[in-house]
Amino acid sequence: MQGLGSDITINVIASIIASGILLGAGFLWGKYRERQRFGKRLEEYDFYPYTVNRENFPEFNLKDFRLGMHYFLKNVDPTAARQLIFIGEQNNVRNQLEPAEQKVYQRLFAKYDGKRIADDTSEYLENFAKLVRLIGKSFPNIGIEILLHDLSNPSHSLVVLENNVTPIS
């Protein structure tokens, strides 16, 4: 009997260790596959299309945007490419690009389903805009501004302002 108890204990401990190893390996494999499938964020690339000017204000950089367009046509990264398209649409990039570059942008837009990007983002932001308006109406005249910013376009980020208390100069 004593030998059976130790065999069961050893088997249970071995099973726990094996399960832990398999769980850890599965977790790491899943993180690797997730990174492969969804990619990186756009700001992790050197060609992030915003730079900071001398007055510390963000400015859209068309040169870096072009680099990103060409990169994502050759390399697949859905997350960063969709972020680049969204930034391009927010900054009216179609009117800033040369005709040849507009065709490149159209290919990028088609490759990553750009139409759906704008629709999803505006729907997502509209939900938060409703919340900001409701909070503003719930607490009027208390001297607190409620702001919603869309940081995908830092140069024009303010989306909703409720209870404006900032003096205009």
Secondary structure, 3 states (H helix, E strand, C coil): CHHHHHHHHHHHHHHHHHHHHHHHHHHHHHHHHHHHHHCCCHHHCCCCCEEECCCCCEEECHHHHHHHHHHHHHCCCHHHHHHHHHHHHHCCHHHCCCHHHHHHHHHHHHHCCHHHHHHHHHHHHHHHHHHHHHHHHHCCCCCCCEEEECCCCHHHCEEEEECCCCCCC
